[in-house]
């Protein structure tokens, strides 16, 4: 994992990694709005 999945300063959970074939992946999870 190049960037561990963790809460960022803008409030989202964000992380980056590379898959088995070297393809980069980014994940961004937005918290629910009430």
Secondary structure by P-SEA (a helix, b strand, c coil): cccccccccccbbbbcccccccbbbbbbbbcccc
